[in-house]
Amino acid sequence: MANFDIVNAFTDKSWLDEMAGKLARKMAYGAKKAREVGWMPYSTKDGGWAETRIGWWTNGFWPASMWQMYLMTGDQLFREEALRAELMLDDALKDFKNLSHDVGFMWLIHSGVRYALEHDQDSFDRTLFAADMLACRYNVNGFIRAWNPAGREGWAIVDCMMNLPILYWASRQTDDPRYRLMAMKHADTTARYFVRPDGSCNHIVIFDAETGEYLDNPAGQGSASGSSWSRGQAWALYGFTLSCIHTGKQEYLDTARRVANYFISQCEGDWLPRCDFRQPPEPVIRDNAAGNIAACGLLELARCLPEAEGSRYFDAAVNILKAQERDAANWTESDPAIFTKCTALYNDPKQHHMTMTYGDYYFIEAVNKLRGEKLLFWNP
């Protein structure tokens, strides 16, 4: 039985054409504004890109967005900006001791993509170096350490599911199974300790770094311990789908479906994900990043399934994309970013309903998927 075809299933071609046109104009403006500053775009302030440090974990999403736009439009402006940003990130590689588990976000989806498209050796070397940095974080008890501060040797977070593809990539490129085996061990640990029976997820799990014993699951970026931070749900949904794509392991597909079913159940109605699905009723705090990440994951999950089952995930993805675009997209030149209701973490009001480049990135990726782009940036 054939798997679900998301491109032929999407019949609203006028919406896709409208989004492609709006993205081409807005992202060209964002690239122009990026060239006025000496840092990588992440969020915005006073109509421009707010300053960031070069090692900030989101910095790969800007050049990745540029490559997505280049594939969408063929405009050399986007390729040139992607290459400029890639060179900027070399300063983060030089400061490798301060890198975290987020190196997949930082290099696979642009340097890895450039290597796939152009066979540039420097891009290959950057991506493999980043993969080695992630492999160095593997604890033999079966998890990847998230962060560097002393006392956090046993901390793992659900976000890492989306960084595992750089290890699968390295295994394929080097013909060395160690990278893949580490990624699968971490995915197995995540399925066991992060994903609850109802498909909701912990953000952080703390293990004993010596024995691997489970110790605690603090709130992290959600509202409280035991809550359901929606972006963590999205990382798990898309991350387990990608691990299935890379390995063919049925258990990863089943886990992705369980998380997806929970995510959909919490969004049905207005299709506008809250920051935490278990947050108090007031105030209403949204997270566009969570919605766009989940939509990308739902589209790839639909592709992995027969039509009868895949259509549910496809429909949910489209509903989320359209609802968020209607509710929170800024297509004017008052600001270089698009989505205005991204939320970094629940318990800091200063980081509610802000702009974030990766919220925009996943929307662009989803539009490109629906337009028929075949290159999956998480498997270049």
N, C-alpha and C positions, 0 to 999 in steps of 0.2 A: 504494500500500500504506500502510495506517495506521501511524502511529508507536506505540510501546509505551505502554500505558496503565498507569502505575504504581499508580493508585488502585484500579482494578478488579482488578489483579493481586495486590494485598495482601489475603490472605484472613483473616489473623489479627486480626480486628477486636477481639477481647478484649484482645490485647496493646496495641493502639492506645488503647483506652479506659483501660486501666490506666496507660499512660504519660501520657495527658492528665490524668488525675486526680492522679497523682504530681507532674507538672509544675506544675499549678495550685496545689497546696499548697506545694511547695518554693519556687517562684518568688515566691509571695506572701510567704513568710517572708524570702526574700532581699531583696525590696523593702522590707520593714519594717526590716531591718537596715541597708539602704542609707540610710534616712532618719535613722539615728542618727549618721551620719558626714558630714563635709564634703568628701568626695572621691568619685571615680567607682570603682565596684567593678571589680577585676581579679582578684586572688587573695585568699586568706584566711589569717588568723593568729589563733590562740587563739579560734576560734569566731566571728570577725567578719571584716569586710572590711579587709584590710591597706591602708595609706595609699598613694596614688599621686599623681603630678603630673598636672595637668589636660591637658597635651599628650601624655600617653602614648598610643602608637599604637593600643592596644586599646579606647580609651574609647568608641568608637561601638557596640561590641557590647552594652553594657549597655542603652542605650535601644532598640536593635534587638531585643534579647530581650524587652523590655517590649511592643513593638509586636506581635511574634509571639504573645506570650501574650494580648494584648488580642484579636487576631483569633481565637485559639483559644477564649477563654472569654467574651469580651464584658465582662469585669470592668473597671470604670473605674479601679480601683487601678493597673492596668498602664499604661493611657493616661496617667494623671496622673504616674506615675513617669517615663514616657518624656519627657513635656514638661518635667518638672523637670530631667532629665539634659540635654536638648537646650539649655536655657538655661545650664546650667553650662558646657557646651562652648564658649559664646561667648568665654570667656576664652582658650581655645586659638586661636580665630580672630583675636583681637586680637594674639596673639603669633605672627602668621603667619610671621615670619622663621625661626622654629624648627620649622615643620612639615616633615614628610618626605613621601615618596611615599605614605604610608599614609592619605591624606585620603579615599580611597574608603571604607575601613573606618570612618573617623571620622564621615562625614556621609551618604553615599548611603543607607545601609541604615536610617537613622532619619529624618533631615530629608527626604531624597528620598522616603522612604516616606510620611511625614506629608503632604508636598505631594500625592502621588498620592491619598491617602485623603481629605484635608481641604482641599486647595488653599490652604494657608496660605502667604502671600507671603513671610513671613520665612523659612520653611523652604526655599522655593525659592531665595531669595537666599543663604542659607548654603550650600546644595548647589552652586550655580553658582560662588560664590566659591571653594569648595574645588576644584572642577573647574579653575578658572583657576589655582589654586596648583599643581595637578599638571601642567597644560599648560606652566607656566613652567619645569618641571624637564626638559622635553624637550630632548635634544641632537640637533642636525640630522643627526648620524651614525646616528640610528635607535634610540636608547634613552632611557629615562627615568632620570635620576639618582636613586639611592635615598636617600643620606644627605648631610648637610651639612658635616661636618668638612673642613677643608683637606686636600688630598691624595686625596680620594675623589670628585673630579669625574667620573671615568670608571667609578664603581662602579654596577652594576645588579644587582638580585636577583630571583629567581623569584617572590617574594611579590607583586611588582607586577602580575602577571597578574590577580590578584584585585582590583586597584584600577582597572584599565582600564574597568570598567563605568561609572564616574562620567564618563569622557570620552565614552563612547557616549551616555550620558544627556544630557550637555550638548549634544552635536551634534544630537540629536533635539529638544531643547527650544528651541534657538536657531536651528535650521535652518542651522547653520554646519558644513561638513564638516571643518574643521581639527582639531577635537577627535577625531573618528573616525579621521582619517588618521594622527594621531599615535599613537593607540592601536594601530592596525593595524601601523604601522611597528615599534612596540615588540614586539608579538606576533610579528612576522616575525623580528626579531632574537633573541627568546627561543627560538623554534623552531629557529633555526640554531645558536645558541651554547650554549644551556642543555640542550636535550633531546638525549640520546645515542641512538644507533641502537636500543638495547635498551629504550628508554622510561624509563630512569633519568635523573635531572636533576642539574645543578649547582645549588648555592644561590646563589653569587656568581660573577659574571664581571666582570673588570676590563678596560675598554677604554681606549685612548688617547683622552682627551677631545677632542683636536684632530683626529685622523684617523679615529677609530672602529676602529683596529686592535685585535684581540684580544690581551690581554697575559697574563692569568692567571685561574685559578679556585680561590681559596683555600677552605678547609674551611667557613667560615661556621658555621652552627649544627649541622652534622653532625659526624661523628667525625673526618674527614680529607678532604683534597683528593681528589676522585675518588670519594668515598663517595656514599651515597644517603639523604639526610636525608628522612625520611618526610613531614614536614609540607611540605617543598618539593615533593615529589611530589604531595601533595594540592592545594597551591596551583596547580600546573601543570595537573593533571587538571581541576579545576573551572574554572580560569581560561580554558583553551583551549575548554572546553565553552561558557562564557559568551560568549567572543569569536565562536564559531560562531553562537550564538543571536542575537547583536547584528548580525552581518554576513552570515550565511549562507555564509561562506567554507568550502569543503570541506576545505582544508588544515588549518584549525583543528580541525575534527571528527576528521580523521585523526590529528592530533597528540594530541588528547585520548584517543582510543582506544589509541594506543600507550602513553601514560603509564598509562592505566587498566589495560591488560593487565599491565604490569610491576608495578603496585601490587598487583593481585589475586594475581599469582604469588608475591609475597612474604608474603601474609597467609593463603593457603589453609592450612587445618589448624585453627588455633585462632581465626583471624580477629581477632587482637589485634595491631595494628601495633606494631613496635618503633620507637624513636626514629630509628634509622638502619638501613636494611635491610642495610647492610654493616658494622655495628658488630661488635665481638668478641662471641663467644658469652656471655661473662659479664662484668659482671652483665647480667641481662635488664632493659632499660630500655624501657618502653612510652611511647606518646604518644597518649592519648585524643583530643586535639585533631586530630591527623593523621587518625585513624580517622573522626571525625565529619565533618570537612571533606570527606574523600574520599567518604564515604557520600552526602553531599549532591550532590557532583559526579557520582557514579555514577548517582544517580536522575535528574538532569537529562540526563546523557548517554544513559541508557536512553530517555528521552522523545524524543530526537533520532533514534532508530533504529527500524527495523522490529522487530516482535515477536521474530522468530527470533534476532536479534542482541541486542536490548535486554534480553532476559530474563537474560542472563548478568550484565550490569552491575547490574540490579535485584537479582538474588539475592545478589550480593556485597555490595551496600549493606545489605540487610536482615541478612545474616549478621554484618557488622561492627557494626551498631547493637545487635543483640541480644547479641552476645558482649561488647561493651564495657559495656553496661548491667548484665549479670550480673556482670561481673568487677570493676567499679570505680565504680558509681553509689552515692552516699550520699544516701538519701532522708530521712534523719533531720534534726532541727533542731540537731544538734551542730555544724553548719557551714552557712553560707548557700549554698555552691556545691555542685554535683552531682558532677562527675567528678574523681576523686582521683589519676589517673595521667597527667596532662598533663605534658609535659616541654618546657621552654623551649629548652634547648640541650644537646647531648650532653656537652660537655666542662666542665660546671659541675655537680658533684653536688648543690649546694644548690638547683638548679633542676630536679631530677628528681622525678617523681611528686608534682606539686603541683596545685592547683586553678587554673583559668584561665577567665574568663568566656566567652571565645570557644569553648572546648571545649564548654561548655554550650550556647552559642548555636546551634552547628551541629546539635546533637542536637535542639533544639527546632525548628529549621527543617526538619529531615528528618521529624520526626513530623508537623508541619503539612502538609508535602507529601503524605505518605501518607494524611492525613485529608481531602485534597482542596482545601487552600488554593491558590487560583489565582494570588495575587500573588507574583511572584518578586521578592524584595527587591533583587536585583542587576539588575533591569530594571523599576523601578517606573514 
